[in-house]
Amino acid sequence: MRLWSLGVTVTTARRSAVRFPFVLVSAAVAAVAGVLFVGHSTNDLYPRILFSATLGIPLFIALTTWAERQAGTARPHLIVGIAGTIALAGAFLAWPYWSDPVRMLRYLQLALVCHLLVAFLPFVGRDEPNGFWQYNRILFLRFLTAVLYAGTLFVGIALALLALDRLFGVHVQGEAYGRLWMIIAFVFHPWFFVGGIPEDLDALEGRRDYPYGLRVFTQYVLLPLVALYVVILTAYLVKVIGTASWPSGWIGYLVSCVSVLGILAWLLVRPLEDLGEHRWVQAYTRWFYLAIVPSLAMLWLAIGKRIAQYGVTEPRYFLTILSLWVAGIAVYFTVRRSRNIKLIPASLCVVAIVTFLGPWGAFRVSERSQVHRLRTLFTRNEILRDGQVTPASREPTLQERQAMSDVLRYLIETHGTGAIDPWFGDSLARIDTIAHSTRPSNAATARTDVILASLGIVSLPPSRGGSGYVTYSYGPFRPAIPLAGYDYALTLSVRPDTVVLSDGLRITVPGDSGAISVVRGDSVLASLPLATVFAEAAKRPPRPADRRARGAAGEPLAVSAEGPGASLRLYVWWLNGRNLANEIQLTGITGELLVRVK
């Protein structure tokens, strides 16, 4: 039996290699690049090859299956290899012109396009709704099975290597586990997966089988989860309407996930709709799209508000496009009651391609939006005049400084300064002398600091989504501070706290809007508002991103306060929190607090 099973395995593997040679070549190239990348992560060539080769796996699957149906034979055509290689070469050559954030997003877009092509390309121009569903059902289950087998194989071999290391003293480098995963993920998994792709796609239209396990998973796991989250979103919508408040920006990701999972569940149960014993499927397919519309409207309100406040960025762009696509699909299948489920992957593939290219694409639209936002900020503060920047004639508000810092940092890290170079004439090259560090985010922060400093503006650290974060750090070397004239010296902890001194005195450090106070009984002897501390911290230059440039420069931040019964002086070494329009939120503070009781 073992010899027979081994023979079947070898025969299947050989047939897969003959049928999908370009897929397995791409997988082998990806595995080699991945193995070389582990332990050599600073070499940009390996991720560049990995980027192109991994796209080739689904791309060549789609092209091969399409060519088979066109020619009526399982033998791939040379045109498949030529077309796919040209597409992958274009991606390989474009890689150096994209920044790190753009690379990841563009890779996800292209990967989405290639995987969607696998789903519908072999059925283009063919009216085979059941064959299309059966084909994708087989691919879906085969992919999950391949993941299970690959994961089990990796864990088993990794444990064996660990046993050799711990029990027999055979030294196994840490990189060996990463390289093992690269081989299994890019050799075993694709090879096993393509071995289960049906060869006779014409015969799938006549199949009516529906796996029992898939129905149980969809009916008792996936659909209840979708229903639960739809109820949560509807209840939240009622809360938003009842309290007359704007929906949270986080709601966009939840609506998107529910929409995608709901559509997936809808596709999985679609063949059961015509069976009388599964009337619940008819109810689901009829009401799901109607139930998701109110949540989409709430999502548009949240996205619209944040775009109006902070402009368009790539995540907001994609979230908007995805919601519009879901709304279009909902209207189409609600009004038409169509059975053409092939429209779902095909239309999403077209959307991904359209948003990838051209001036209407995600990256150009986001760049133009943020440049417009920075232009508005500079013009309002009389920094940009007649298309040229000049040092600020007045100090921008804290919110304006935060916005300038965030926008400029985003442009530098994601798109470069090409769109704003004309504002500086030929001076930007002399101003922006910060060398690119290993981490692009650190380089973007340092370059933002020097560019805004040339305009007389002290930049602020990242605001984490435009929410007014303020961070101050003095440096690793803390100077001695004078204690003359004070009765107590108290080292503040990182967290907001209350400290009891002698004579019934208490020091309170609140976590939200309020003040650091000296209290005796019910009487406040002196208080130092957190708003004052935050305002002074925001005026200080940010700590340099380059560790070699860090140090105690100038005098530390010191803030004093006088009260009817005491005097306070606070030396701040580190501070982090959020400064909103009507609220202060202190995350943490480290410093020395001097107290004198009158």
C-alpha positions as CSV (number, residue, x, y, z in Angstrom):
1,M,0.0,0.0,0.0
2,R,2.9,2.4,0.8
3,L,4.6,1.8,-2.5
4,W,1.3,2.3,-4.3
5,S,0.6,5.6,-2.4
6,L,4.2,6.8,-3.0
7,G,3.8,6.0,-6.7
8,V,0.5,7.9,-6.9
9,T,2.2,10.9,-5.1
10,V,5.1,10.9,-7.5
11,T,2.9,10.6,-10.5
12,T,0.6,13.4,-9.4
13,A,3.6,15.6,-8.6
14,R,5.1,14.9,-12.1
15,R,1.8,15.7,-13.8
16,S,1.5,19.0,-11.9
17,A,5.0,19.9,-12.9
18,V,4.2,19.2,-16.6
19,R,0.9,21.1,-16.4
20,F,2.1,24.1,-14.4
21,P,5.9,24.5,-15.1
22,F,5.8,28.3,-14.9
23,V,4.0,28.2,-11.6
24,L,6.6,25.9,-10.1
25,V,9.5,27.9,-11.5
26,S,8.1,31.0,-9.9
27,A,7.7,29.1,-6.7
28,A,11.3,27.8,-6.8
29,V,12.6,31.3,-7.5
30,A,10.6,32.7,-4.5
31,A,11.9,29.9,-2.3
32,V,15.5,30.6,-3.2
33,A,15.0,34.4,-2.7
34,G,13.3,33.8,0.6
35,V,16.1,31.5,1.8
36,L,18.7,34.0,0.9
37,F,16.7,36.9,2.4
38,V,16.6,35.2,5.8
39,G,19.7,36.4,7.6
40,H,20.5,39.0,4.8
41,S,17.5,41.3,5.3
42,T,19.6,44.4,4.4
43,N,20.0,43.3,0.8
44,D,17.2,44.9,-1.3
45,L,17.6,42.4,-4.2
46,Y,16.1,39.4,-2.4
47,P,12.8,41.0,-1.4
48,R,12.6,42.5,-4.9
49,I,12.9,39.0,-6.4
50,L,10.5,37.6,-3.8
51,F,8.0,40.3,-4.6
52,S,7.9,39.4,-8.3
53,A,8.2,35.7,-7.9
54,T,5.3,35.3,-5.4
55,L,3.1,37.3,-7.8
56,G,4.0,34.8,-10.5
57,I,2.5,31.8,-8.7
58,P,-1.2,32.9,-8.9
59,L,-0.6,34.8,-12.2
60,F,0.7,31.7,-14.0
61,I,-2.1,29.5,-12.5
62,A,-4.7,31.9,-14.0
63,L,-3.0,32.2,-17.4
64,T,-2.4,28.4,-17.6
65,T,-6.0,27.4,-16.8
66,W,-7.3,30.1,-19.2
67,A,-5.0,28.8,-22.0
68,E,-6.1,25.3,-21.4
69,R,-9.7,26.2,-21.9
70,Q,-9.0,28.2,-25.0
71,A,-7.0,25.4,-26.6
72,G,-8.9,22.5,-25.3
73,T,-5.8,20.8,-24.0
74,A,-3.9,20.5,-20.8
75,R,-0.6,21.4,-22.4
76,P,0.4,25.0,-21.6
77,H,1.3,27.4,-24.4
78,L,4.5,29.4,-24.7
79,I,2.4,32.6,-24.8
80,V,1.5,32.0,-21.2
81,G,5.2,32.0,-20.1
82,I,6.0,35.1,-22.3
83,A,3.0,37.1,-21.1
84,G,3.5,36.3,-17.5
85,T,7.2,36.9,-17.6
86,I,6.7,40.3,-19.2
87,A,4.2,41.3,-16.4
88,L,6.5,40.1,-13.6
89,A,9.5,41.9,-15.2
90,G,7.5,45.1,-15.2
91,A,6.8,44.7,-11.5
92,F,10.5,43.9,-10.8
93,L,11.7,47.0,-12.6
94,A,9.1,49.3,-10.9
95,W,10.2,48.2,-7.4
96,P,13.0,50.7,-6.8
97,Y,10.8,53.7,-7.7
98,W,8.3,52.9,-4.8
99,S,8.9,53.8,-1.2
100,D,8.5,51.1,1.5
101,P,4.9,52.0,2.4
102,V,3.9,52.2,-1.3
103,R,5.7,48.9,-2.0
104,M,3.5,47.0,0.5
105,L,0.3,48.5,-0.7
106,R,1.1,48.0,-4.4
107,Y,2.1,44.4,-3.7
108,L,-1.2,43.7,-2.0
109,Q,-3.1,45.3,-4.9
110,L,-1.2,43.2,-7.5
111,A,-1.6,40.0,-5.4
112,L,-5.3,40.7,-5.2
113,V,-5.5,41.1,-8.9
114,C,-3.6,37.9,-9.6
115,H,-5.7,35.8,-7.1
116,L,-8.9,37.1,-8.5
117,L,-7.8,36.2,-12.0
118,V,-7.4,32.6,-10.8
119,A,-11.0,32.7,-9.7
120,F,-12.7,33.9,-12.9
121,L,-10.3,34.1,-15.9
122,P,-10.9,30.4,-17.0
123,F,-14.6,31.2,-17.2
124,V,-14.5,34.4,-19.1
125,G,-17.0,34.3,-22.0
126,R,-18.7,31.2,-20.7
127,D,-22.2,30.9,-19.1
128,E,-21.4,28.2,-16.6
129,P,-22.5,29.5,-13.1
130,N,-22.5,26.1,-11.4
131,G,-19.1,25.2,-13.0
132,F,-17.7,28.5,-11.8
133,W,-18.9,27.9,-8.3
134,Q,-17.6,24.3,-8.2
135,Y,-14.3,25.3,-9.6
136,N,-13.8,28.0,-6.9
137,R,-15.1,25.7,-4.2
138,I,-12.5,23.1,-5.1
139,L,-9.7,25.7,-5.1
140,F,-10.9,27.1,-1.7
141,L,-10.9,23.7,0.0
142,R,-7.6,22.7,-1.7
143,F,-5.9,25.8,-0.5
144,L,-7.1,25.3,3.1
145,T,-5.9,21.7,2.9
146,A,-2.5,22.8,1.5
147,V,-2.2,25.3,4.4
148,L,-2.9,22.5,6.9
149,Y,-0.4,20.1,5.4
150,A,2.3,22.8,5.0
151,G,1.8,24.0,8.6
152,T,1.9,20.4,10.0
153,L,5.0,19.6,7.9
154,F,6.8,22.8,9.1
155,V,6.0,22.2,12.8
156,G,7.0,18.6,12.6
157,I,10.4,19.3,10.9
158,A,11.0,22.3,13.1
159,L,10.5,20.2,16.3
160,A,12.8,17.6,14.9
161,L,15.5,20.2,14.3
162,L,14.9,21.5,17.9
163,A,15.3,18.0,19.2
164,L,18.6,17.5,17.4
165,D,19.8,20.8,18.9
166,R,18.7,20.2,22.5
167,L,19.1,16.5,22.8
168,F,22.2,15.7,20.6
169,G,24.0,19.0,20.7
170,V,23.8,19.5,16.9
171,H,23.8,23.2,16.5
172,V,20.9,24.5,14.5
173,Q,21.0,28.2,13.6
174,G,17.9,30.3,14.2
175,E,17.8,31.2,10.5
176,A,17.3,27.5,9.7
177,Y,13.7,27.7,10.8
178,G,12.9,30.7,8.7
179,R,14.6,29.1,5.7
180,L,12.6,25.9,6.3
181,W,9.4,27.9,6.2
182,M,10.4,29.6,2.9
183,I,10.9,26.2,1.3
184,I,7.7,24.7,2.6
185,A,5.6,27.8,1.8
186,F,7.0,28.4,-1.7
187,V,7.7,24.8,-2.9
188,F,5.5,22.3,-1.1
189,H,2.4,24.4,-0.7
190,P,2.1,25.6,-4.4
191,W,3.0,22.2,-5.7
192,F,0.4,20.5,-3.5
193,F,-2.2,23.1,-4.4
194,V,-1.9,22.9,-8.2
195,G,-2.1,19.1,-7.9
196,G,-5.7,19.5,-7.0
197,I,-6.8,21.9,-9.7
198,P,-9.4,20.1,-12.0
199,E,-8.2,19.4,-15.5
200,D,-11.7,19.0,-17.1
201,L,-13.3,22.3,-16.3
202,D,-16.1,21.6,-18.8
203,A,-17.4,18.8,-16.6
204,L,-17.8,21.0,-13.6
205,E,-21.1,22.5,-14.8
206,G,-22.9,19.2,-14.4
207,R,-21.7,18.5,-10.8
208,R,-24.2,19.1,-8.0
209,D,-22.3,17.8,-5.0
210,Y,-22.0,20.1,-2.0
211,P,-19.5,19.1,0.8
212,Y,-21.3,18.5,4.1
213,G,-18.4,20.1,6.1
214,L,-18.5,23.2,4.0
215,R,-22.3,23.6,4.6
216,V,-21.9,23.1,8.4
217,F,-19.0,25.6,8.5
218,T,-21.0,28.2,6.6
219,Q,-24.3,27.7,8.2
220,Y,-23.3,27.3,11.8
221,V,-20.0,29.3,12.0
222,L,-19.7,31.9,9.3
223,L,-23.3,33.0,8.9
224,P,-23.9,33.4,12.7
225,L,-20.8,35.5,13.0
226,V,-21.9,37.7,10.1
227,A,-25.3,38.1,11.7
228,L,-23.8,39.0,15.0
229,Y,-21.7,41.8,13.6
230,V,-24.5,43.1,11.5
231,V,-26.6,43.4,14.7
232,I,-23.7,45.1,16.5
233,L,-23.3,47.6,13.6
234,T,-27.0,48.3,13.5
235,A,-27.1,48.9,17.3
236,Y,-24.2,51.2,17.0
237,L,-26.0,53.1,14.3
238,V,-28.9,53.5,16.6
239,K,-26.6,54.8,19.3
240,V,-25.0,57.3,16.8
241,I,-28.4,58.6,15.8
242,G,-29.7,58.7,19.3
243,T,-26.7,60.6,20.7
244,A,-26.3,62.8,17.6
245,S,-22.6,62.0,17.5
246,W,-20.2,61.2,14.6
247,P,-19.4,57.5,14.2
248,S,-15.9,56.3,15.2
249,G,-13.2,56.1,12.5
250,W,-12.5,52.5,13.6
251,I,-16.0,51.5,12.3
252,G,-14.7,51.5,8.8
253,Y,-12.5,48.4,9.3
254,L,-15.4,46.6,11.0
255,V,-17.8,47.4,8.2
256,S,-15.3,46.3,5.6
257,C,-14.6,43.0,7.3
258,V,-18.3,42.2,7.8
259,S,-19.0,43.1,4.2
260,V,-16.2,40.8,2.9
261,L,-17.2,37.9,5.2
262,G,-20.8,38.4,4.3
263,I,-20.2,38.2,0.6
264,L,-17.9,35.2,1.1
265,A,-20.7,33.4,3.0
266,W,-23.2,34.4,0.4
267,L,-21.0,32.9,-2.3
268,L,-20.5,29.7,-0.4
269,V,-24.2,29.0,0.1
270,R,-25.4,30.2,-3.3
271,P,-26.0,26.7,-4.8
272,L,-28.3,25.8,-1.9
273,E,-30.7,28.6,-2.7
274,D,-32.8,26.6,-5.1
275,L,-33.2,23.6,-2.7
276,G,-36.5,23.7,-0.8
277,E,-35.0,22.3,2.4
278,H,-32.7,25.3,2.7
279,R,-35.1,28.2,2.8
280,W,-32.8,30.0,5.2
281,V,-30.4,30.5,2.3
282,Q,-33.0,32.4,0.3
283,A,-33.7,34.6,3.3
284,Y,-30.0,35.3,3.7
285,T,-29.3,36.0,0.1
286,R,-32.4,38.3,0.0
287,W,-31.7,40.3,3.1
288,F,-27.9,40.5,3.6
289,Y,-27.3,43.3,1.2
290,L,-30.2,45.3,2.5
291,A,-29.0,44.9,6.0
292,I,-25.5,46.1,5.2
293,V,-26.6,49.4,3.5
294,P,-27.2,51.3,6.8
295,S,-23.7,50.4,8.0
296,L,-22.2,51.6,4.7
297,A,-24.0,54.9,5.1
298,M,-22.5,55.2,8.6
299,L,-19.1,54.3,7.2
300,W,-19.4,57.1,4.6
301,L,-20.1,59.6,7.3
302,A,-17.1,58.6,9.3
303,I,-14.8,58.5,6.3
304,G,-16.1,61.9,5.0
305,K,-15.4,63.6,8.3
306,R,-11.9,62.3,8.5
307,I,-11.1,63.2,4.9
308,A,-12.4,66.7,5.6
309,Q,-10.2,66.9,8.7
310,Y,-7.0,65.2,7.6
311,G,-7.3,64.7,3.8
312,V,-7.1,61.6,1.7
313,T,-4.5,58.9,2.5
314,E,-4.1,55.5,0.9
315,P,-6.1,53.6,3.7
316,R,-9.0,56.1,3.5
317,Y,-8.9,55.9,-0.3
318,F,-9.1,52.1,-0.3
319,L,-11.7,52.0,2.4
320,T,-13.9,54.4,0.4
321,I,-13.5,52.5,-2.9
322,L,-14.2,49.2,-1.1
323,S,-17.4,50.6,0.4
324,L,-18.6,51.9,-2.9
325,W,-17.9,48.6,-4.6
326,V,-19.9,46.7,-1.8
327,A,-22.7,49.2,-2.3
328,G,-22.7,48.7,-6.1
329,I,-22.8,44.9,-5.6
330,A,-25.6,45.2,-3.1
331,V,-27.7,47.3,-5.5
332,Y,-27.0,45.0,-8.4
333,F,-27.9,41.8,-6.8
334,T,-30.9,43.3,-4.9
335,V,-32.5,44.8,-8.0
336,R,-31.5,42.3,-10.6
337,R,-31.7,39.1,-8.5
338,S,-28.9,38.0,-10.8
339,R,-27.2,34.6,-10.5
340,N,-24.0,35.8,-12.2
341,I,-21.7,35.4,-9.2
342,K,-18.7,35.7,-11.5
343,L,-19.4,39.4,-11.5
344,I,-18.1,39.7,-7.9
345,P,-14.4,38.7,-8.5
346,A,-14.3,40.2,-12.0
347,S,-15.6,43.6,-10.9
348,L,-13.3,43.6,-7.8
349,C,-10.3,42.8,-10.1
350,V,-11.2,45.7,-12.4
351,V,-11.5,48.0,-9.4
352,A,-8.0,46.9,-8.1
353,I,-6.4,47.5,-11.5
354,V,-8.1,50.9,-12.0
355,T,-7.0,52.1,-8.5
356,F,-3.5,50.9,-9.2
357,L,-2.8,53.1,-12.2
358,G,-3.3,56.7,-13.4
359,P,-3.9,60.1,-11.7
360,W,-7.2,58.6,-10.3
361,G,-5.2,55.9,-8.5
362,A,-4.8,55.6,-4.7
363,F,-1.3,57.0,-4.6
364,R,-1.7,60.0,-6.8
365,V,-5.0,61.1,-5.2
366,S,-3.5,60.7,-1.7
367,E,-0.4,62.7,-2.6
368,R,-2.4,65.5,-4.2
369,S,-4.8,65.7,-1.2
370,Q,-1.9,66.0,1.3
371,V,0.0,68.5,-0.8
372,H,-3.2,70.6,-0.9
373,R,-3.6,70.3,2.8
374,L,0.0,71.4,3.4
375,R,-0.4,74.3,0.9
376,T,-3.5,75.5,2.8
377,L,-1.6,75.4,6.1
378,F,1.4,77.2,4.8
379,T,-0.8,79.8,3.1
380,R,-2.9,80.4,6.2
381,N,0.2,81.1,8.2
382,E,1.7,83.3,5.4
383,I,4.6,80.8,4.9
384,L,3.8,80.1,1.2
385,R,3.5,83.3,-0.9
386,D,3.5,83.4,-4.6
387,G,4.4,79.8,-4.8
388,Q,7.6,80.2,-2.6
389,V,8.1,79.5,1.1
390,T,9.4,82.0,3.6
391,P,10.0,81.7,7.3
392,A,6.9,82.0,9.4
393,S,6.0,85.5,10.5
394,R,3.9,84.3,13.4
395,E,3.9,81.1,15.5
396,P,1.3,78.6,14.2
397,T,-1.1,77.1,16.7
398,L,-0.3,73.7,18.2
399,Q,-2.9,72.0,16.0
400,E,-1.4,73.6,12.9
401,R,2.1,72.6,13.9
402,Q,0.9,69.1,14.4
403,A,-0.8,69.0,11.0
404,M,2.3,70.5,9.2
405,S,4.5,67.9,10.9
406,D,2.2,65.0,10.1
407,V,1.7,65.9,6.4
408,L,5.3,66.7,5.7
409,R,6.4,63.5,7.4
410,Y,3.9,61.5,5.4
411,L,4.9,63.0,2.1
412,I,8.6,62.4,2.7
413,E,8.2,58.8,3.8
414,T,5.6,57.8,1.2
415,H,5.9,59.9,-1.9
416,G,9.0,62.0,-1.5
417,T,9.3,65.8,-1.7
418,G,8.9,66.1,-5.5
419,A,5.5,67.7,-5.4
420,I,6.7,70.5,-3.0
421,D,10.2,71.0,-4.2
422,P,9.2,74.0,-6.4
423,W,8.0,75.8,-3.2
424,F,11.6,75.9,-1.9
425,G,13.3,76.9,-5.2
426,D,16.8,75.4,-5.1
427,S,17.2,75.7,-1.3
428,L,15.6,72.4,-0.3
429,A,18.7,70.4,-1.2
430,R,20.8,72.5,1.1
431,I,18.2,72.4,3.9
432,D,17.4,68.7,3.8
433,T,20.8,67.2,4.5
434,I,19.7,64.3,6.8
435,A,21.0,61.0,5.5
436,H,18.6,58.2,5.1
437,S,18.7,55.9,8.1
438,T,18.0,52.2,8.2
439,R,14.4,52.9,9.2
440,P,12.7,55.2,6.7
441,S,10.3,56.4,9.4
442,N,13.2,57.8,11.4
443,A,14.7,59.5,8.4
444,A,11.3,61.0,7.6
445,T,11.0,62.4,11.1
446,A,14.5,63.8,11.1
447,R,14.0,65.4,7.7
448,T,10.7,66.9,8.8
449,D,12.4,68.4,11.8
450,V,15.1,70.2,9.7
451,I,12.7,71.4,6.9
452,L,10.3,72.9,9.4
453,A,13.1,74.4,11.5
454,S,14.3,76.2,8.4
455,L,10.9,77.9,8.3
456,G,11.1,78.8,12.0
457,I,8.7,76.1,13.1
458,V,9.3,73.4,15.8
459,S,7.9,70.1,14.5
460,L,5.9,67.7,16.6
461,P,6.2,63.9,16.9
462,P,3.7,61.8,14.9
463,S,0.1,62.4,16.1
464,R,-1.0,58.8,15.6
465,G,-3.9,59.6,13.3
466,G,-4.2,63.4,13.9
467,S,-5.2,63.0,17.6
468,G,-3.0,65.6,19.1
469,Y,-0.3,63.5,20.7
470,V,2.6,65.4,22.4
471,T,5.9,63.7,23.4
472,Y,8.8,65.3,25.1
473,S,12.1,63.8,26.1
474,Y,15.1,65.7,27.5
475,G,17.8,63.2,26.9
476,P,19.8,60.4,28.6
477,F,21.9,62.8,30.8
478,R,19.9,64.5,33.5
479,P,21.6,67.5,35.2
480,A,21.6,68.2,38.9
481,I,18.8,70.6,39.9
482,P,18.9,73.2,42.7
483,L,16.9,72.3,45.8
484,A,17.4,75.6,47.7
485,G,14.1,77.1,48.9
486,Y,12.0,73.9,48.7
487,D,10.9,71.4,51.4
488,Y,10.3,68.3,49.3
489,A,11.8,66.7,46.2
490,L,9.6,64.0,44.7
491,T,10.5,61.8,41.7
492,L,7.3,61.3,39.6
493,S,6.5,57.8,38.4
494,V,5.7,57.0,34.8
495,R,2.0,56.5,35.5
496,P,-0.5,59.1,37.0
497,D,-0.6,58.5,40.7
498,T,-1.2,60.0,44.2
499,V,1.7,60.3,46.7
500,V,1.3,60.9,50.4
501,L,3.9,63.2,52.1
502,S,4.3,64.1,55.8
503,D,2.1,66.5,57.6
504,G,-1.0,65.2,55.8
505,L,0.2,66.5,52.4
506,R,-0.7,64.7,49.2
507,I,0.6,65.1,45.6
508,T,-2.0,64.2,42.9
509,V,-1.0,63.5,39.3
510,P,-4.2,63.1,37.3
511,G,-4.5,61.0,34.1
512,D,-6.8,63.4,32.4
513,S,-7.7,67.1,32.3
514,G,-6.7,68.6,35.5
515,A,-3.6,69.7,37.4
516,I,-0.7,68.4,39.4
517,S,-1.8,69.5,42.9
518,V,-0.5,69.8,46.5
519,V,-3.4,68.9,48.7
520,R,-3.9,69.0,52.5
521,G,-7.3,67.6,53.6
522,D,-9.8,69.2,51.3
523,S,-7.7,72.3,50.6
524,V,-5.6,72.7,47.4
525,L,-2.4,74.5,48.4
526,A,-1.1,74.8,44.8
527,S,-1.8,73.4,41.4
528,L,0.1,73.2,38.1
529,P,-2.3,72.6,35.2
530,L,-1.4,69.9,32.8
531,A,-2.4,72.1,29.9
532,T,0.5,74.5,30.9
533,V,2.9,71.6,31.0
534,F,1.8,70.3,27.6
535,A,2.0,73.7,26.1
536,E,5.6,74.2,27.2
537,A,6.5,70.7,26.1
538,A,5.1,71.3,22.6
539,K,7.3,74.4,22.2
540,R,10.5,72.3,22.7
541,P,12.2,70.7,19.7
542,P,11.5,66.9,19.4
543,R,14.1,64.4,20.4
544,P,16.3,63.6,17.4
545,A,15.5,60.3,15.6
546,D,19.2,59.5,15.3
547,R,20.4,58.1,18.6
548,R,23.9,59.4,18.0
549,A,22.5,62.9,18.1
550,R,20.6,62.5,21.3
551,G,21.8,64.2,24.4
552,A,20.9,66.9,27.0
553,A,20.8,70.0,24.9
554,G,20.0,73.3,26.6
555,E,18.0,73.7,29.8
556,P,15.5,71.0,30.8
557,L,11.8,71.8,30.7
558,A,10.9,73.4,34.0
559,V,7.4,74.8,34.9
560,S,6.5,76.6,38.1
561,A,3.3,77.4,39.9
562,E,2.3,79.4,42.9
563,G,-0.7,78.8,45.2
564,P,-2.1,80.1,48.4
565,G,-0.3,77.5,50.5
566,A,2.6,76.2,48.4
567,S,4.9,76.6,45.5
568,L,5.7,74.0,42.8
569,R,8.5,73.6,40.4
570,L,8.4,70.7,37.9
571,Y,11.4,69.5,35.9
572,V,10.2,67.2,33.1
573,W,12.5,64.5,31.8
574,W,9.9,62.6,29.7
575,L,6.2,63.2,28.9
576,N,3.7,61.6,26.7
577,G,0.0,62.3,26.2
578,R,-2.7,63.8,24.1
579,N,-3.6,67.4,23.9
580,L,-7.1,67.8,22.5
581,A,-9.2,70.9,22.2
582,N,-11.1,70.4,25.5
583,E,-9.3,67.6,27.1
584,I,-5.8,66.6,28.3
585,Q,-4.9,62.9,28.5
586,L,-1.7,62.2,30.3
587,T,-0.2,58.8,29.3
588,G,2.9,59.1,31.4
589,I,5.4,61.5,32.9
590,T,8.8,61.3,34.5
591,G,10.4,64.1,36.3
592,E,11.3,65.8,39.6
593,L,8.7,67.8,41.5
594,L,9.9,70.3,44.1
595,V,7.4,71.5,46.7
596,R,7.6,74.4,49.2
597,V,4.9,74.7,51.8
598,K,4.2,78.3,52.9
